[in-house]
Amino acid sequence: MNKALEDIVVLDLTRVLAGPYCTMMLADYGAEVIKIEVPEKGDDTRAFGPLKNGASMYYANVNRGKKGVTLNLKNPKGRRLFLEMVKKADVVVENYRPGVMEKLELGYETLQKINSQIIYAAVSGFGCYGPKSRRPGYDIIAQATGGLMSITGEPGGHGIRVGNAMGDVLGGMNLTIGILMALHARNLTGKGQRVDVSLVDSVVASLETGTQRFFASGKQPELMGNRYAAAYPYDSFKAEDGSFVIGCGNDKLFTLFCTKVLMQPQLLEDPRFATNLKRCEYHDELKPIIEEWSCKHTVDEAVDLLNAAGVPAAPINGLKRVTEDEHIVKAREMFVALPHPIIGDMKVNGNPVKLLATKADISRPAPSLGQDNVAVYGKLLGLDEQTLEELKKEKII
Protein backbone atom coordinates (compact mmCIF):
# COMPACT_ATOMS: atom_id res chain seq x y z
CA MET A 1 0.00 0.00 0.00
CA ASN A 2 1.27 3.47 -0.85
CA LYS A 3 1.73 5.86 2.05
CA ALA A 4 0.18 9.31 1.88
CA LEU A 5 3.48 11.20 2.35
CA GLU A 6 6.02 8.63 1.16
CA ASP A 7 7.61 11.07 -1.32
CA ILE A 8 8.26 13.78 1.29
CA VAL A 9 11.62 14.24 3.05
CA VAL A 10 11.51 16.19 6.31
CA LEU A 11 14.52 17.54 8.20
CA ASP A 12 13.39 17.70 11.80
CA LEU A 13 15.32 20.06 14.10
CA THR A 14 12.61 20.08 16.75
CA ARG A 15 12.72 18.97 20.36
CA VAL A 16 10.45 18.47 23.37
CA LEU A 17 6.78 18.32 22.24
CA ALA A 18 5.13 20.79 19.83
CA GLY A 19 7.56 20.24 16.95
CA PRO A 20 8.09 16.49 17.52
CA TYR A 21 4.29 16.01 17.69
CA CYS A 22 4.03 17.55 14.21
CA THR A 23 6.81 15.47 12.68
CA MET A 24 5.41 12.34 14.36
CA MET A 25 2.13 12.93 12.51
CA LEU A 26 4.04 13.26 9.22
CA ALA A 27 6.15 10.14 9.91
CA ASP A 28 3.05 8.08 10.72
CA TYR A 29 1.86 8.77 7.19
CA GLY A 30 5.07 7.79 5.48
CA ALA A 31 7.19 10.93 5.30
CA GLU A 32 10.91 10.24 5.65
CA VAL A 33 11.50 12.26 8.82
CA ILE A 34 15.17 12.71 9.70
CA LYS A 35 15.42 13.87 13.30
CA ILE A 36 18.59 15.94 13.74
CA GLU A 37 19.87 16.13 17.31
CA VAL A 38 22.79 17.68 19.15
CA PRO A 39 25.69 15.19 19.37
CA GLU A 40 26.11 13.39 22.72
CA LYS A 41 23.08 15.10 24.37
CA GLY A 42 20.16 14.92 21.94
CA ASP A 43 16.58 16.06 22.52
CA ASP A 44 15.93 17.23 26.10
CA THR A 45 13.12 14.71 26.42
CA ARG A 46 15.54 11.79 26.25
CA ALA A 47 15.98 12.54 29.96
CA PHE A 48 12.27 13.13 30.71
CA GLY A 49 10.22 10.61 32.67
CA PRO A 50 8.70 8.18 32.76
CA LEU A 51 11.82 6.11 32.20
CA LYS A 52 11.97 2.38 31.64
CA ASN A 53 15.30 0.56 31.47
CA GLY A 54 16.90 4.01 31.45
CA ALA A 55 15.09 5.17 28.28
CA SER A 56 12.40 7.83 28.09
CA MET A 57 8.89 6.65 27.25
CA TYR A 58 8.00 10.34 26.65
CA TYR A 59 10.63 10.55 23.89
CA ALA A 60 9.71 7.14 22.46
CA ASN A 61 6.02 8.05 22.17
CA VAL A 62 6.39 11.21 20.05
CA ASN A 63 9.49 10.30 18.05
CA ARG A 64 8.43 6.94 16.64
CA GLY A 65 8.76 6.46 12.90
CA LYS A 66 11.72 8.82 12.53
CA LYS A 67 15.31 8.28 11.49
CA GLY A 68 17.85 9.73 13.91
CA VAL A 69 21.10 11.54 13.16
CA THR A 70 23.37 13.87 15.12
CA LEU A 71 24.76 17.15 13.82
CA ASN A 72 26.45 20.17 15.39
CA LEU A 73 24.91 23.20 13.67
CA LYS A 74 27.22 25.57 15.57
CA ASN A 75 30.19 24.15 13.67
CA PRO A 76 30.77 25.51 10.11
CA LYS A 77 31.25 21.95 8.79
CA GLY A 78 27.99 20.91 10.44
CA ARG A 79 26.16 23.84 8.84
CA ARG A 80 27.56 22.94 5.43
CA LEU A 81 26.34 19.36 5.85
CA PHE A 82 22.91 20.62 6.81
CA LEU A 83 22.74 22.90 3.76
CA GLU A 84 23.59 19.95 1.54
CA MET A 85 20.72 18.03 3.15
CA VAL A 86 18.36 20.94 2.53
CA LYS A 87 19.00 20.60 -1.21
CA LYS A 88 17.48 17.10 -1.05
CA ALA A 89 14.62 17.86 1.34
CA ASP A 90 11.04 19.05 1.03
CA VAL A 91 10.44 20.39 4.52
CA VAL A 92 12.56 21.80 7.36
CA VAL A 93 10.84 21.93 10.76
CA GLU A 94 12.24 23.77 13.77
CA ASN A 95 11.02 25.08 17.11
CA TYR A 96 13.88 27.27 18.25
CA ARG A 97 13.19 30.71 19.61
CA PRO A 98 12.81 33.10 16.62
CA GLY A 99 16.18 34.46 15.59
CA VAL A 100 18.24 31.40 16.52
CA MET A 101 18.29 29.91 13.02
CA GLU A 102 19.21 33.31 11.54
CA LYS A 103 22.07 33.56 14.03
CA LEU A 104 23.27 30.17 12.78
CA GLU A 105 22.96 31.51 9.21
CA LEU A 106 20.34 28.85 8.52
CA GLY A 107 17.16 30.93 8.46
CA TYR A 108 14.51 30.77 5.76
CA GLU A 109 16.12 33.43 3.56
CA THR A 110 19.31 31.36 3.43
CA LEU A 111 17.61 28.02 2.85
CA GLN A 112 15.25 29.19 0.11
CA LYS A 113 18.22 30.48 -1.89
CA ILE A 114 19.62 26.96 -2.17
CA ASN A 115 16.23 25.24 -2.51
CA SER A 116 13.39 27.46 -3.73
CA GLN A 117 10.90 24.65 -3.11
CA ILE A 118 11.73 24.17 0.56
CA ILE A 119 8.88 24.46 3.09
CA TYR A 120 10.33 26.08 6.21
CA ALA A 121 8.00 25.40 9.13
CA ALA A 122 8.53 26.81 12.61
CA VAL A 123 6.53 26.67 15.83
CA SER A 124 7.41 28.97 18.72
CA GLY A 125 5.77 30.51 21.74
CA PHE A 126 4.74 33.81 20.17
CA GLY A 127 5.47 33.44 16.45
CA CYS A 128 8.29 34.82 14.30
CA TYR A 129 7.01 38.42 14.25
CA GLY A 130 5.33 40.82 16.67
CA PRO A 131 6.61 42.67 19.76
CA LYS A 132 6.76 39.49 21.90
CA SER A 133 8.23 37.21 19.23
CA ARG A 134 11.60 36.80 20.97
CA ARG A 135 10.10 35.66 24.27
CA PRO A 136 10.58 32.00 25.19
CA GLY A 137 7.44 29.92 25.02
CA TYR A 138 6.39 26.77 26.83
CA ASP A 139 2.98 25.17 27.05
CA ILE A 140 2.11 26.77 30.39
CA ILE A 141 3.14 30.18 29.03
CA ALA A 142 0.84 29.68 26.03
CA GLN A 143 -2.10 28.51 28.15
CA ALA A 144 -1.71 31.51 30.46
CA THR A 145 -1.02 34.15 27.79
CA GLY A 146 -3.66 32.85 25.39
CA GLY A 147 -6.44 32.96 28.00
CA LEU A 148 -7.16 29.25 28.33
CA MET A 149 -6.25 29.15 32.02
CA SER A 150 -8.58 32.09 32.73
CA ILE A 151 -11.65 30.07 31.69
CA THR A 152 -10.58 26.73 33.19
CA GLY A 153 -11.39 26.01 36.83
CA GLU A 154 -14.14 25.70 39.40
CA PRO A 155 -16.48 28.60 40.25
CA GLY A 156 -14.93 30.82 42.89
CA GLY A 157 -11.48 29.37 42.26
CA HIS A 158 -8.56 30.52 40.15
CA GLY A 159 -7.45 29.71 36.62
CA ILE A 160 -6.04 26.22 36.13
CA ARG A 161 -3.74 24.79 33.51
CA VAL A 162 -5.42 22.13 31.36
CA GLY A 163 -4.17 18.71 32.48
CA ASN A 164 -2.11 17.96 29.39
CA ALA A 165 0.21 20.16 27.30
CA MET A 166 -2.71 21.41 25.22
CA GLY A 167 -0.85 24.45 23.88
CA ASP A 168 1.96 22.27 22.57
CA VAL A 169 -0.40 19.71 21.06
CA LEU A 170 -2.48 22.40 19.36
CA GLY A 171 0.69 24.06 18.09
CA GLY A 172 1.97 20.74 16.73
CA MET A 173 -1.30 19.97 14.99
CA ASN A 174 -1.52 23.45 13.48
CA LEU A 175 2.05 23.16 12.23
CA THR A 176 1.15 19.85 10.55
CA ILE A 177 -1.84 21.50 8.88
CA GLY A 178 0.32 24.42 7.76
CA ILE A 179 2.94 22.13 6.23
CA LEU A 180 0.32 20.17 4.29
CA MET A 181 -1.21 23.42 3.03
CA ALA A 182 2.20 24.70 1.96
CA LEU A 183 2.99 21.43 0.16
CA HIS A 184 -0.25 21.73 -1.78
CA ALA A 185 0.46 25.39 -2.57
CA ARG A 186 3.87 24.30 -3.88
CA ASN A 187 2.11 21.97 -6.31
CA LEU A 188 0.27 25.03 -7.64
CA THR A 189 3.14 27.57 -7.66
CA GLY A 190 6.30 25.47 -7.79
CA LYS A 191 7.69 27.40 -4.83
CA GLY A 192 8.09 26.74 -1.14
CA GLN A 193 7.27 29.16 1.65
CA ARG A 194 7.56 29.83 5.34
CA VAL A 195 5.00 28.40 7.77
CA ASP A 196 4.81 30.24 11.10
CA VAL A 197 2.78 28.83 14.02
CA SER A 198 2.56 30.28 17.52
CA LEU A 199 1.56 28.33 20.61
CA VAL A 200 -0.25 31.42 21.89
CA ASP A 201 -2.14 31.86 18.61
CA SER A 202 -3.10 28.20 18.72
CA VAL A 203 -4.53 28.59 22.22
CA VAL A 204 -6.38 31.82 21.35
CA ALA A 205 -7.93 30.20 18.27
CA SER A 206 -9.23 27.36 20.44
CA LEU A 207 -11.16 29.62 22.84
CA GLU A 208 -14.25 29.72 20.57
CA THR A 209 -17.22 30.90 22.70
CA GLY A 210 -14.95 32.27 25.44
CA THR A 211 -13.93 35.21 23.29
CA GLN A 212 -17.45 35.75 22.01
CA ARG A 213 -18.81 35.90 25.57
CA PHE A 214 -16.25 38.59 26.32
CA PHE A 215 -17.00 40.55 23.15
CA ALA A 216 -20.72 40.42 23.95
CA SER A 217 -20.43 41.58 27.56
CA GLY A 218 -17.02 43.22 27.94
CA LYS A 219 -16.55 41.12 31.07
CA GLN A 220 -14.18 38.27 31.89
CA PRO A 221 -16.16 34.99 31.58
CA GLU A 222 -16.70 33.35 34.96
CA LEU A 223 -15.14 30.03 35.82
CA MET A 224 -17.77 27.34 35.49
CA GLY A 225 -16.09 24.00 36.08
CA ASN A 226 -17.33 21.43 33.59
CA ARG A 227 -20.34 23.46 32.52
CA TYR A 228 -20.49 24.83 28.97
CA ALA A 229 -21.77 28.39 28.58
CA ALA A 230 -23.62 27.85 25.29
CA ALA A 231 -25.77 24.82 26.15
CA TYR A 232 -27.39 23.12 29.14
CA PRO A 233 -27.49 20.46 30.51
CA TYR A 234 -23.94 20.19 29.22
CA ASP A 235 -22.01 19.48 32.40
CA SER A 236 -20.84 16.84 34.85
CA PHE A 237 -23.29 15.29 37.28
CA LYS A 238 -23.02 13.14 40.40
CA ALA A 239 -24.04 9.51 40.44
CA GLU A 240 -24.14 6.89 43.17
CA ASP A 241 -20.50 5.90 42.64
CA GLY A 242 -18.87 8.82 40.86
CA SER A 243 -19.51 11.40 38.17
CA PHE A 244 -20.45 11.42 34.50
CA VAL A 245 -21.23 13.99 31.81
CA ILE A 246 -24.28 14.84 29.74
CA GLY A 247 -23.98 16.63 26.39
CA CYS A 248 -27.52 17.89 25.83
CA GLY A 249 -26.84 20.42 23.10
CA ASN A 250 -30.30 21.33 21.80
CA ASP A 251 -34.03 21.41 22.58
CA LYS A 252 -34.72 18.08 20.86
CA LEU A 253 -32.25 16.30 23.13
CA PHE A 254 -33.65 18.02 26.19
CA THR A 255 -37.12 16.80 25.23
CA LEU A 256 -35.82 13.23 25.01
CA PHE A 257 -34.06 13.67 28.33
CA CYS A 258 -37.18 14.88 30.14
CA THR A 259 -39.63 12.41 28.58
CA LYS A 260 -37.58 9.23 28.28
CA VAL A 261 -35.05 9.47 31.10
CA LEU A 262 -36.22 11.80 33.87
CA MET A 263 -39.86 10.95 33.16
CA GLN A 264 -40.72 14.56 33.95
CA PRO A 265 -42.35 16.02 30.81
CA GLN A 266 -43.63 18.94 32.89
CA LEU A 267 -40.10 20.38 32.85
CA LEU A 268 -40.63 21.23 29.19
CA GLU A 269 -43.42 23.61 30.21
CA ASP A 270 -41.35 25.27 32.92
CA PRO A 271 -40.43 28.78 31.65
CA ARG A 272 -37.00 28.44 33.28
CA PHE A 273 -36.15 25.47 31.07
CA ALA A 274 -38.25 26.08 27.95
CA THR A 275 -35.31 27.11 25.72
CA ASN A 276 -31.60 26.46 25.66
CA LEU A 277 -30.88 30.11 26.53
CA LYS A 278 -33.15 29.86 29.57
CA ARG A 279 -31.59 26.57 30.67
CA CYS A 280 -28.16 28.19 30.52
CA GLU A 281 -29.49 31.05 32.65
CA TYR A 282 -31.13 28.75 35.21
CA HIS A 283 -28.54 25.96 35.16
CA ASP A 284 -28.11 26.13 38.94
CA GLU A 285 -31.81 25.28 39.39
CA LEU A 286 -31.87 22.50 36.79
CA LYS A 287 -28.76 20.68 38.00
CA PRO A 288 -30.25 19.57 41.39
CA ILE A 289 -33.30 18.17 39.58
CA ILE A 290 -31.06 16.08 37.35
CA GLU A 291 -28.89 14.91 40.24
CA GLU A 292 -31.94 13.86 42.24
CA TRP A 293 -32.41 11.29 39.47
CA SER A 294 -28.77 10.48 38.75
CA CYS A 295 -27.74 9.88 42.36
CA LYS A 296 -30.11 6.90 42.42
CA HIS A 297 -28.01 5.21 39.73
CA THR A 298 -24.41 4.18 39.25
CA VAL A 299 -22.38 6.01 36.63
CA ASP A 300 -22.68 3.18 34.14
CA GLU A 301 -26.43 2.79 34.73
CA ALA A 302 -27.08 6.50 34.21
CA VAL A 303 -24.92 6.64 31.08
CA ASP A 304 -26.60 3.56 29.60
CA LEU A 305 -30.10 4.95 30.26
CA LEU A 306 -29.22 8.27 28.66
CA ASN A 307 -27.58 6.79 25.57
CA ALA A 308 -30.45 4.33 25.12
CA ALA A 309 -32.79 7.32 24.99
CA GLY A 310 -30.60 9.09 22.43
CA VAL A 311 -29.14 11.62 24.89
CA PRO A 312 -25.31 11.91 24.68
CA ALA A 313 -23.62 10.92 27.93
CA ALA A 314 -20.34 9.38 29.05
CA PRO A 315 -18.50 8.31 32.18
CA ILE A 316 -15.56 10.46 33.23
CA ASN A 317 -13.02 7.77 32.46
CA GLY A 318 -9.74 7.36 34.23
CA LEU A 319 -6.84 6.20 32.09
CA LYS A 320 -7.39 2.58 33.14
CA ARG A 321 -10.83 2.64 31.54
CA VAL A 322 -9.57 4.60 28.53
CA THR A 323 -6.83 2.06 27.85
CA GLU A 324 -9.28 -0.85 28.17
CA ASP A 325 -12.09 0.64 26.08
CA GLU A 326 -12.71 -1.67 23.12
CA HIS A 327 -13.80 1.16 20.83
CA ILE A 328 -10.73 3.31 21.58
CA VAL A 329 -8.17 0.52 21.76
CA LYS A 330 -9.29 -2.06 19.19
CA ALA A 331 -11.57 -0.34 16.72
CA ARG A 332 -9.84 3.05 16.61
CA GLU A 333 -6.31 1.74 17.31
CA MET A 334 -5.45 4.61 19.64
CA PHE A 335 -2.81 2.58 21.50
CA VAL A 336 -0.37 0.73 19.30
CA ALA A 337 2.06 -1.95 20.49
CA LEU A 338 5.52 -0.84 19.38
CA PRO A 339 8.42 -2.81 20.92
CA HIS A 340 11.43 -0.59 21.69
CA PRO A 341 15.02 -1.92 21.65
CA ILE A 342 15.74 -0.56 25.16
CA ILE A 343 12.35 -0.04 26.78
CA GLY A 344 11.05 -3.38 25.55
CA ASP A 345 7.33 -3.96 25.08
CA MET A 346 5.45 -0.66 25.13
CA LYS A 347 2.43 1.05 23.65
CA VAL A 348 2.44 4.42 21.92
CA ASN A 349 -0.51 6.71 21.27
CA GLY A 350 -2.19 6.08 17.94
CA ASN A 351 -2.69 8.67 15.22
CA PRO A 352 -6.05 10.46 15.51
CA VAL A 353 -6.25 11.11 11.74
CA LYS A 354 -7.66 8.11 9.86
CA LEU A 355 -7.07 7.99 6.11
CA LEU A 356 -8.90 4.87 5.09
CA ALA A 357 -7.12 4.30 1.77
CA THR A 358 -3.57 5.23 2.86
CA LYS A 359 -3.48 4.28 6.52
CA ALA A 360 -1.00 5.42 9.14
CA ASP A 361 1.91 3.05 9.71
CA ILE A 362 3.23 3.00 13.26
CA SER A 363 5.88 0.30 13.12
CA ARG A 364 9.29 1.96 13.61
CA PRO A 365 10.39 2.78 17.18
CA ALA A 366 12.00 6.09 18.08
CA PRO A 367 15.70 6.15 17.15
CA SER A 368 18.60 5.93 19.54
CA LEU A 369 20.87 8.99 19.42
CA GLY A 370 22.65 9.06 16.06
CA GLN A 371 21.28 5.65 15.14
CA ASP A 372 21.00 6.41 11.41
CA ASN A 373 24.11 8.54 10.87
CA VAL A 374 25.71 6.05 8.49
CA ALA A 375 22.54 5.23 6.57
CA VAL A 376 21.27 8.81 6.19
CA TYR A 377 24.54 10.62 5.52
CA GLY A 378 25.61 7.81 3.23
CA LYS A 379 22.38 7.74 1.21
CA LEU A 380 21.57 11.45 1.21
CA LEU A 381 25.06 12.95 0.92
CA GLY A 382 27.19 10.05 -0.27
CA LEU A 383 29.60 10.20 2.68
CA ASP A 384 31.66 7.08 3.36
CA GLU A 385 32.22 5.53 6.78
CA GLN A 386 35.77 6.89 7.09
CA THR A 387 34.53 10.45 6.55
CA LEU A 388 31.75 9.92 9.06
CA GLU A 389 34.22 8.58 11.62
CA GLU A 390 36.34 11.71 11.21
CA LEU A 391 33.27 13.91 11.61
CA LYS A 392 32.39 12.03 14.78
CA LYS A 393 35.88 12.56 16.22
CA GLU A 394 35.52 16.28 15.50
CA LYS A 395 32.14 16.19 17.33
CA ILE A 396 30.37 17.45 14.22
CA ILE A 397 28.05 14.43 14.23
N, C-alpha and C positions, 0 to 999 in steps of 0.2 A: 504494500500500500504506500502511495506517495504521502509525504508529510507536507503539511500546509506551508511551512517555511524552510523546506530543505535546501533551497538555493540561496539562503541568506547567511552571510558571515557577519558575526557580531563580535566586536572587540569590547570586552566588559572590564572597565576600570573601577567598577563600583564596589562598595563594601557596606557592611552592616545590613540594612533591611530594604529601604525603599528601592534603591537601584537593583540589588540582587533579586528582589521580588519580581521586578520587571523582566530581567534577563532570564529568570527561571521560567516565566510564562512563555517567552520566546523559545527557550530550549525544549520545553515540553512539546512544542509543535514543530520541532525538527530543525530550527535554526542551529547553525554551528556556532555556539557561544564559546569564545575563548576568554576565560577569566584570567586577567592579568593582575598578579599580586606582587607586593613588595618582597624581595628575596629575604629568606630566613624568618620573617615575621608573618607575612600574609595578612589577610582580612582580620580585623579586630575580633570578629565573632568566632574565630577558631578557638578563642579562649573563653567564650561565653558558655554558661551553663544552659541546660543540663548537659553534663559530661557523662559519657559511658566509655569505659576502657581508655580514658584520657582524651577522647575525641568529642567535639561539640556536636550535639544533636541539633542545636540551633543552626549551625553552619550547614550541616548535612541536609537539613530540610529545605532550605531556600537556594542551595547551590547544586542540587542534583541536575544531571543532564549536561553539565558544562565540562569543557576541557580546561585544564589548569596549567598556566605557565607563570614563571616569575620574571620580573623585569624592573630594573632600576631606572625610572624615568628622570631622575636627577643627574644621571650620568650622560654625557653627550653621546656615547656609543649606544646607550639604552634608548635615548630619544631617536637616534637614527634608525635603530631596529624597529621601533614603534612606527615611525613614518613609512618604512617599507611595508609594514603590515597594513597600514591604512590604505595603501594602493590596492590591496587585494580584498578589502573589506567593503561591506555595505553600510554598516552601522557602527558608530562609536558611542558607548554609553558611559557616562561618568556622574558621580555625585559629590565631587569636591565643592568646597565653598567657591562661589564665583570669583574668578580672577586667578585661581591657582593654575589652571591649565594654560592661561596666557603667560603667567610667570615662567612656566616650563617651556614656553614657546611651542605649545601644542594646542592652542585654542582653535576655534572653528575657522577663523580667517586663514590660519596656517594650513589646516588640514584640507580645506576645500580647494586650495591652490594646487595640491598634489592629487586630489581626487574630487572632481566637481560633482560627483554623484553621491558623495558620502552623506549619510544622515547622522548629524551630531546631536545626540540626545542627552540632556542634563536634567537632573532633579536636585533641587537644593531647598533650603528652608524658606527663602523669600523670593526666589527667582533670580535671573541674571541681570535684571535692571530694576530701577526704583531706589528710593533713598535708603531702604533697609537691606538691599541686596547682599551686602558683604557681611551681614550678621550670620553667625552659625545657627544651624537649625536642626533640632531633634524633634522627635514625635511630640514630646510633651510641650515643647515650645510652640509647635504648630497647633496643637489642640487648644492651648491657652490663647495664643494670638488670634487664631481664626474664630474664636467664640464658642467652640464646641463645649468646652468645660463650663461655660457660663449657663448653658441650658441643660446640663447633665447633673442630676443630684436629687435628693429628696426635698420636699417642701420645707422651708425654714432652715435648710442646711446651707452648705457652700458648694461651689462648683467642683465637680469631680472629673478626673481623667477617665475616659472610656477604658475599659479593662484590657484591651489589646492596643497595639501600636497602630491605631486607626489612621492617623495622619500619614504614617509611612506606607501603609498598605494602599490607601487611596492615591498617594503620590506615585507609587509603583504601578498601579493599574492605569492611572492617567498617562504615565510615561509610555506604557505599552501601547495604549490607544494612539498617542501622538506619533510613535514610531510607525505604526501600521498606516496611519493617515499619510505620513511623509513618504513612505514607500510607495503608496498608491499615487501620490502626487508626482513622484519621480517617474512613474510609468507614463504620466501625461506630459511632463515637461522635459524629462531627461536630466533633470538637475536635482541634487540633494538640497537639504536645508537644515536649519537649526531648530530643534524642538526644546522648548524651555518649560519645565513644570516646577511649580512651587508647592511645597507641603502646605503652606498657609493657604494658598489659593484653593488647593484641593479640599481642605477642611471647610473653607468659606462656601465653596460651591455645594457642599453636602448639607448645608444648614436648612435648605428648602423652606419650610413654613416658619422657621425661627426668624429669619430676616423679614419675612412678610408681616409677621405679627408686630415686629418692631416698626416697620414702615407705616403700618396702619395706626399704631397707637403712640409712637414716639417713646415708648417705655420698654425697659429691659424685660423680656419674657420671664415669668416666674418659673422657678424650679418646680417640676411636677412629677418627679419620680418616673414611673413607667407609663404614666398617662400621656396620651397624644392630644395635642391641642385642637386638632381639626376634626376629630371624630370621637364618639363615645356611645357605648362602652368599648374602649380600646385601651386596655389597662391590664394590670395584674390583679388577681383576686385570690383570697384565701380559700383553702379547702381544708378538709379534715386532717390531712397529713402533709400539707405544704402549700405551694402557690402555683398558679397557672395563669395563662393569659387568654384574653378574648380579643379578637380583631373584628369588631362589629362596625364596619365602615360605611353603612348606609341604612336608609329607612327599611328597605326590604329585609335586610338581615335582622334588624331590630324587631321587626314584626315576627319573623320566625322564632327569634329568641323568646319573645314574650308568650307566643301562642303554643310553641312546641316544647319548650324547655322549662321556662318559669311557670307555665300554665297560669299566667296572669294577663289575659288580654286587656284588662281594664287599664293597664299601664299605657296602652296606645292612646287612650282618651285623655290621659293626664296632660294638661297643658305644659307641665315642666318637661315632659319627655316626648312631646308630639313630633318634634323635628330634631335633626342632628344638631343644629345650632343650639336649641334649647337643652338638649342632653349634655352638650359640652358646658353650658352655663350652669346646669344643676347636677353636675357629675357627683358632687359630694352627697347629694340626696339619693341618687340612683345606686351608688356603689353599695351602701348597706343593704338595700333590697336584694341585690344580686348575691351578696355574701351570706345573707340569711338562707338562701337556697344552696349555695356552693359549699358552705361549711357542713352540710349534712352529707357530703359526698367526699370520697377520696379524689385526689388530683386526676387519676386515670379515669375514674367513673365520670367526673364532671366533663372532662375533655371528650370522652367517648359520646356522652349524651349530646353535647353541643355539635360535634362533627356529624353525628347521625342526623341531626336536624338541619344540617346545612349551614351552621354558624361556625366560622373559623375559630379554632381554639387550639392551644398546645400546652404541654407541660413545660415548666422552666427547667430544661434538662441540665444536669451536671455533665461533665465531660465523660463520665463512665457511661451514661445513657447515650450520649452522642456517639461515642465510639462503638456502641453495640447496636445502634439503630440500623435495621436491615436496609431501609430505604437509603440512608446516607452512606453506609459502608459498602453494601453489595451492589445495589442498583445504580447509585450515583458515583461509586468508586472514589469517595472523598478521603479515603485512607488507603495508601498503596504500599504493599510490602516491597521494600527495596533494601536487600542485604548490603551492608557497608563493610569494606575490608577490615576496618578497625572496630567499629561499633558492634558489628555483627548484625543479627536480625533486627530490623527496625521498620517502622512505618513512617512514611512522609505524607503530608497533606496532598490530596489530589488537586487537579486543576479544575476550577469552577466553570471554565468555558468548555462547552461540549460541541465540537464539530463532528457531526455524525458520519461524514464521508471521509474526512482526514483526521482521525482521532489523535488525541495527545498520546505521547509515548513516554512513560516514566519508567525507565529501565536502566539508567546509568547513574551510579551513585556520585555524590560530590567528590571532586578530585582531591587527592593529597597535594600538599604544597609543591608546585613545580612538576607535578606528575607527568605532564605532557610536553615538557620542554623539547625533548628530542623529536617527538612526532610532529609537533606544530611548527617549530622553527625549521625542521628539516623539510616538511611538506610545503609550508607557506613561503619560506625564504631560501630554501635550498642550502641551509648551513649543515656542515658535516659534524660528526661527533667530536672531533678534535677541536674545531672552532668553538663548539658549545662548551667543552671542558675549559677552554681558556677564558671564555666569558664568565663561567661560573667562578673560576679562581679570582677574577677581577671583581666579583660580586655585582656583575651587571645583570646576570640572571640567577 
